[in-house]
């Protein structure tokens, strides 16, 4: 006599996502194509999540330049230079789906990793402030597979990124003023200081702070209509543009790059004077603005920090 064989199947239980080693902190990766992944989210269904062991949130690597003399002990410090920053992301790609759907989800993440198209890594701190870093893909650690992708619903990788600009970027609200119509000449009677800033073009609070750790430069945006001969600057350090801006014109002066673009076209050679001054960390400085015509002038400063958290 034969007896029927009864096999009891164990109900499928999806694998649990990795535990969260980043309580209170949200880390987000935004790819060059706009796709965004919250590396701190763990909703139990799918995600790209960070495991312990991330590197690159702390101080950057610094090279010190020194000189030595045979007649003196030790060395004399001359200057320092901050190197590019390397980041390491130990991640798990997790998805409670079938194998093909997991592969497609995995593909969507790797499509954001392009060595020629940088993405943005953003860290949101517990107080709600954010610090971001533009990064390029370097390698995945020559990842090896021990099983077919997607079989267990997750895969672990070690992703290395590189940031040519090594400082974490904070966020500040831009400062904005109306281009006034006052007729007081900006340049003094002797062709130099004292400079007269028109009360219609600025206010008593025309200052800007740099709360970061390193010197930062202002990006000026001038939206027409603005009369010819506009001047903007940090204290006595002035930048001038000789031509008038019509309604709809947009002039962007990047002090860090010592460049200017009018409606996207380069006009850097027209700037005169061109004294591009940084704002040192921890300082509040007065801004000088001399403009007429009724348009808008905006000053944007991005504070730069050594560390993300």
C-alpha positions in Angstrom: 0.0 0.0 0.0 1.2 3.4 -0.8 0.4 6.5 1.2 0.0 10.0 -0.1 3.0 12.2 0.7 2.0 15.5 2.3 4.4 18.3 2.1 3.8 21.3 4.3 5.1 24.6 2.7 6.5 27.2 4.9 4.7 30.6 4.2 7.0 33.1 2.5 8.3 35.7 4.8 10.1 38.6 3.1 13.6 39.3 4.4 13.8 42.2 6.9 15.5 45.3 5.8 18.9 46.1 7.5 18.7 47.8 10.8 18.9 51.6 10.9 22.3 52.8 12.1 21.4 56.4 11.4 18.6 57.4 13.8 17.7 61.1 13.6 19.7 61.7 10.4 18.4 61.5 6.8 20.9 60.8 4.1 19.6 61.2 0.5 21.3 60.5 -2.8 20.0 62.4 -5.9 21.4 61.2 -9.2 22.3 63.2 -12.2 19.0 62.2 -13.8 16.9 63.5 -10.8 16.2 60.1 -9.4 16.2 60.3 -5.6 16.9 57.6 -3.0 16.5 58.0 0.7 19.4 56.0 2.1 17.9 56.2 5.6 14.4 55.0 4.8 13.3 51.6 6.0 9.7 51.0 5.2 10.1 47.2 4.9 9.3 47.0 1.1 12.1 48.4 -0.9 15.0 50.8 -0.7 18.7 51.5 -1.0 19.9 51.7 2.6 23.1 52.5 4.3 24.8 50.0 6.6 27.4 50.8 9.2 30.8 51.9 7.9 30.1 55.0 5.8 33.1 57.2 5.3 33.4 60.8 4.2 31.1 62.6 6.7 34.0 63.9 8.8 37.0 66.2 8.2 38.6 66.3 4.7 42.2 65.3 4.0 44.6 68.3 4.2 48.1 68.7 2.8 50.4 71.0 4.7 53.1 73.0 2.9 56.2 73.6 5.0 59.8 74.7 4.6 62.8 73.5 6.5 66.2 74.9 7.2 69.4 73.1 8.2 70.0 75.9 10.8 66.7 75.5 12.6 64.9 72.7 14.3 61.6 71.5 13.0 59.9 73.3 10.1 58.0 76.5 9.3 54.4 76.1 8.2 53.6 78.0 5.0 50.1 77.0 3.9 47.6 74.2 3.6 45.5 72.7 0.8 42.4 70.7 1.2 42.4 67.6 -1.0 39.4 66.1 -2.9 37.1 64.1 -0.7 36.5 60.4 -1.0 33.3 58.9 0.3 32.5 55.2 0.9 28.8 54.1 1.0 28.2 50.5 2.2 24.7 50.0 0.9 22.0 47.3 0.6 19.6 47.3 -2.3 16.4 45.8 -0.8 13.2 44.9 -2.5 10.3 42.6 -1.5 9.5 41.6 -5.1 10.3 38.9 -7.6 13.7 38.6 -9.1 13.1 40.6 -12.2 11.4 43.5 -10.4 14.4 43.6 -8.0 16.8 43.7 -10.9 14.9 46.6 -12.4 14.9 48.5 -9.1 18.6 47.8 -8.7 19.1 49.1 -12.3 17.3 52.3 -11.4 19.8 53.0 -8.6 22.9 52.2 -10.7 21.7 54.4 -13.5 22.4 57.4 -11.2 26.0 56.3 -10.9 27.9 57.9 -13.7 31.6 58.9 -13.6 31.0 61.9 -15.8 27.7 63.1 -14.4 27.8 64.0 -10.7 25.0 63.5 -8.3 24.3 65.1 -4.9 24.6 63.5 -1.5 22.6 65.4 1.2 22.6 64.9 4.9 19.7 66.3 6.9 20.7 66.9 10.6 18.2 66.5 13.5 17.6 70.3 13.6 16.4 70.2 10.0 19.4 71.9 8.4 21.1 70.2 5.5 24.6 69.9 4.1 25.3 68.6 0.6 28.2 67.4 -1.5 28.4 66.9 -5.2 30.0 63.6 -6.0 31.0 61.4 -8.9 31.0 57.6 -9.1 34.5 56.0 -8.8 33.9 52.2 -8.3 31.8 49.6 -6.7 34.7 47.8 -5.0 34.9 45.2 -7.9 31.7 43.7 -6.5 31.4 39.9 -6.7 28.1 37.8 -6.7 27.7 34.8 -4.5 24.2 34.1 -5.8 21.9 35.2 -8.6 20.9 38.9 -8.2 17.5 39.2 -6.6 17.2 35.7 -5.3 17.1 36.8 -1.6 15.6 40.2 -2.2 18.7 42.2 -1.4 22.3 42.7 -2.4 25.2 44.5 -0.6 27.6 46.8 -2.4 30.4 49.1 -1.4 30.2 52.3 -3.5 33.1 54.8 -3.6 32.4 58.4 -4.6 34.6 61.4 -5.2 34.0 65.1 -4.5 36.3 67.5 -6.2 35.0 70.3 -4.1 35.6 68.8 -0.7 33.5 71.0 1.6 29.9 70.2 2.6 27.6 72.9 1.3 25.0 74.5 3.6 21.9 76.5 2.7 21.2 80.2 3.4 18.2 82.3 2.2 19.3 84.7 -0.5 19.3 88.4 0.2 17.3 90.6 -2.2 17.1 94.3 -2.9 15.3 96.6 -5.3 17.5 98.6 -7.7 16.9 102.1 -6.5 16.5 105.3 -8.4 18.5 107.7 -6.1 20.7 110.2 -7.9 23.6 110.4 -5.4 26.8 109.4 -7.3 28.4 106.3 -6.0 32.0 107.3 -6.5 33.2 110.2 -4.3 34.2 113.6 -5.7 37.9 112.5 -5.9 37.2 109.4 -7.9 37.4 107.0 -5.0 36.4 106.6 -1.4 34.3 107.5 0.4 31.7 105.6 -1.7 28.0 106.7 -1.4 25.5 103.9 -1.5 22.0 105.1 -2.5 19.5 104.6 0.3 17.0 103.6 -2.4 19.2 100.8 -3.5 20.0 99.2 -0.2 19.0 99.3 3.5 20.8 99.6 6.8 20.7 95.8 7.0 22.7 95.3 3.8 25.0 92.7 5.4 25.6 89.1 4.9 27.0 86.4 7.3 29.2 83.4 6.6 28.4 80.8 9.3 30.6 78.2 7.6 34.1 76.9 8.4 35.9 78.3 5.3 35.8 81.4 3.2 32.9 81.7 0.7 32.1 83.9 -2.2 28.8 85.6 -3.2 27.0 84.9 -6.4 25.2 88.1 -7.5 22.1 87.8 -9.7 20.9 91.0 -11.3 17.4 91.0 -12.9 16.5 93.9 -15.3 15.5 96.5 -15.8 18.7 98.0 -14.3 20.5 101.2 -15.6 24.0 101.1 -17.0 26.9 101.3 -14.5 25.7 98.9 -11.7 28.2 98.2 -8.9 28.0 95.5 -6.3 30.5 94.4 -3.7 31.7 93.3 -0.4 32.9 96.3 1.6 35.3 98.3 -0.6 35.8 95.4 -3.0 33.7 96.2 -6.0 32.4 94.5 -9.2 30.9 96.6 -11.9 29.0 96.0 -15.1 28.8 98.8 -17.6 25.8 98.0 -19.8 22.1 98.5 -19.0 19.9 95.4 -18.4 16.5 95.3 -20.1 13.3 93.9 -18.7 13.8 90.1 -18.7 17.6 90.2 -18.7 19.4 88.2 -16.1 23.1 88.8 -15.2 24.8 86.2 -12.9 28.2 87.1 -11.4 30.0 84.2 -9.9 32.6 85.7 -7.6 34.3 82.4 -6.9 34.9 81.7 -10.6 35.4 85.4 -11.4 32.9 85.1 -14.2 29.7 86.6 -15.4 26.9 85.4 -17.7 24.2 87.5 -19.3 21.2 85.3 -20.2 23.6 82.4 -20.3 26.2 84.0 -22.5 29.7 84.8 -21.1 30.3 88.5 -20.5 33.2 88.2 -17.9 35.5 90.6 -19.9 33.0 93.5 -19.4 33.3 93.5 -15.7 35.2 96.6 -14.3 36.1 96.9 -11.6 36.5 93.2 -10.8 37.6 92.8 -7.2 36.2 89.4 -6.2 36.5 89.3 -2.4 35.7 86.2 -0.2 33.8 86.4 3.1 35.9 84.8 5.8 34.2 82.2 8.1 32.3 83.5 11.1 32.2 87.1 9.8 29.3 89.4 9.0 30.3 92.0 6.3 28.6 95.0 4.8 27.5 94.8 1.2 27.7 97.7 -1.2 25.1 98.1 -3.9 24.7 101.0 -6.3 22.0 100.4 -9.0 19.0 102.2 -10.5 16.2 101.1 -12.7 13.7 99.2 -10.7 15.0 95.6 -11.1 16.2 93.2 -8.5 19.6 92.4 -7.1 20.1 89.1 -5.2 23.1 88.0 -3.2 23.5 84.3 -2.6 26.2 82.8 -0.3 26.7 79.1 0.2 28.4 78.4 3.5 31.0 75.6 3.4 31.7 73.2 6.2 34.4 70.7 7.0 31.9 68.1 8.3 28.4 66.9 7.4 27.4 66.1 11.0 
